Amino acid sequence: MRSVLVDTTIFEATGLTKQYGIAFALQDINMIVRAGDIYGFVGENGAGKTTLMKIIGGLVHPTSGKISLFGKDDKNQLDLVRRQIGFLIERPALYPHLTAEENLIFYCQIYGINDPNRITDVLQAVNLTNVGKKKISDFSLGMRQRLGLAVALLNDPKFLVLDEPINGLDPSGIVEVRKILEYLANEKKVSILISSHILSELQLLATKFGFIHKGRLIKEISADELLKSAEKQICIRTPDPEVTAQILKDELQIEYITISETEEIQIPKENADLEKVMSVLLQRGIQIQGINLSTPNLENYYMDLIGGSNS
Ligand SMILES: Nc1ncnc2c1ncn2[C@@H]1O[C@H](COP(=O)(O)OP(=O)(O)OP(=O)(O)O)[C@@H](O)[C@H]1O
């Protein structure tokens, strides 16, 4: 269903640069978020994620380069199309002494939203219907974040820009937000740009990843490519990895076999065939405690990438 929209560009940055004095917060960023993308934005503290999101929101102006939103790049048009975007950047600004509904009424007034059903709809979308009349001071952090998301949804956005929306949430809060975002992406066809330091969670959600390091976008990769990139090692657990590794070396003439710190034998996939490895182990009567292809892991991918770019 989502592939129908795939060629539509929602957000594009071209040569986007932001300097504070002589320091570059962003340097020559070229990136595209297409319709249907859940774009996971990954980078260390201070990498430039928030700055880019603020430029999308018009809160920060680039030093050079440009952005387009929904194909518009002229300043006045950008201001207009920003009304189709929902933002949750840093902590949601909520009034603690007001109820959830009253906070939403306040934002409806600011945004000029008159539809009386909108508040009910967004509360439902973030599973806060039951607590609409509760004061924010009685809300948990997770509830506040979800209400922040509700505010971002008030204008029925086609594009959501979310800066660390799951930061500080407990595991059930994180799952709840993930389900909401999946619902919005799959059912409401909302495209999403989301940053998070919780890479295991981002991996579950995003369809594409962009890695930003010291203000530069150093890599983009689709979720499928991430999956393939990780299937690069055969991992074997046996009671005696040293002996097993030697047998595999001798019988299959495999040069590059390593034993990890967790005593796992690792063989680059291009150097050996899984079936042949299995067959040698069985023939030699070696007890196999586990054998598999390494699973994709965004965190490892990121660490390898950053390690490479730091060296
Ligand atoms: N108003 C400002 N004045 C000066 N420097 C700034 C300003 N805003 C951001 N920076 C600097 O720009 C760089 C990028 O910051 P940014 O907040 O975009 O990073 P981030 O990737 O969002 O980090 P985090 O994960 O910590 O939120 C940092 O070095 C930061 O100190």
The ligand as an SDF file (V2000), in Angstrom:
LIG
                    3D

 31 33  0  0  0  0  0  0  0  0999 V2000
   21.8490   27.9710   19.6950 N   0  0  0  0  0  0  0  0  0  0  0  0
   23.0470   27.4060   19.5880 C   0  0  0  0  0  0  0  0  0  0  0  0
   24.1750   28.1170   19.7270 N   0  0  0  0  0  0  0  0  0  0  0  0
   25.3840   27.5520   19.5980 C   0  0  0  0  0  0  0  0  0  0  0  0
   25.5860   26.2590   19.3390 N   0  0  0  0  0  0  0  0  0  0  0  0
   24.5030   25.4680   19.1880 C   0  0  0  0  0  0  0  0  0  0  0  0
   23.1760   26.0010   19.3100 C   0  0  0  0  0  0  0  0  0  0  0  0
   22.2870   24.9800   19.1030 N   0  0  0  0  0  0  0  0  0  0  0  0
   23.0370   23.8740   18.8730 C   0  0  0  0  0  0  0  0  0  0  0  0
   24.3460   24.1530   18.9330 N   0  0  0  0  0  0  0  0  0  0  0  0
   25.4540   23.2240   18.7180 C   0  0  0  0  0  0  0  0  0  0  0  0
   25.2320   22.5590   17.4800 O   0  0  0  0  0  0  0  0  0  0  0  0
   25.6420   21.1920   17.5730 C   0  0  0  0  0  0  0  0  0  0  0  0
   24.4800   20.3010   17.1860 C   0  0  0  0  0  0  0  0  0  0  0  0
   23.5030   20.3380   18.2250 O   0  0  0  0  0  0  0  0  0  0  0  0
   22.1260   19.5550   18.1370 P   0  0  0  0  0  0  0  0  0  0  0  0
   21.3100   19.9660   19.3150 O   0  0  0  0  0  0  0  0  0  0  0  0
   21.5350   19.7310   16.8060 O   0  0  0  0  0  0  0  0  0  0  0  0
   22.6220   18.0480   18.2990 O   0  0  0  0  0  0  0  0  0  0  0  0
   21.7500   16.7190   18.5170 P   0  0  0  0  0  0  0  0  0  0  0  0
   22.2530   15.7130   17.5170 O   0  0  0  0  0  0  0  0  0  0  0  0
   20.3030   17.0350   18.4880 O   0  0  0  0  0  0  0  0  0  0  0  0
   22.1930   16.2630   19.9570 O   0  0  0  0  0  0  0  0  0  0  0  0
   21.3260   15.5440   21.1410 P   0  0  0  0  0  0  0  0  0  0  0  0
   21.2900   14.0930   20.7590 O   0  0  0  0  0  0  0  0  0  0  0  0
   22.1580   15.8060   22.3220 O   0  0  0  0  0  0  0  0  0  0  0  0
   19.9890   16.1780   21.1650 O   0  0  0  0  0  0  0  0  0  0  0  0
   26.1340   20.9780   18.9780 C   0  0  0  0  0  0  0  0  0  0  0  0
   27.5340   21.0950   18.9890 O   0  0  0  0  0  0  0  0  0  0  0  0
   25.4950   22.1120   19.7530 C   0  0  0  0  0  0  0  0  0  0  0  0
   26.2790   22.4760   20.8540 O   0  0  0  0  0  0  0  0  0  0  0  0
  1  2  1  0
  2  3  1  0
  2  7  2  0
  3  4  2  0
  4  5  1  0
  5  6  2  0
  6  7  1  0
  6 10  1  0
  7  8  1  0
  8  9  2  0
  9 10  1  0
 10 11  1  0
 11 12  1  0
 11 30  1  0
 12 13  1  0
 13 14  1  0
 13 28  1  0
 14 15  1  0
 15 16  1  0
 16 17  2  0
 16 18  1  0
 16 19  1  0
 19 20  1  0
 20 21  2  0
 20 22  1  0
 20 23  1  0
 23 24  1  0
 24 25  2  0
 24 26  1  0
 24 27  1  0
 28 29  1  0
 28 30  1  0
 30 31  1  0
M  END
$$$$
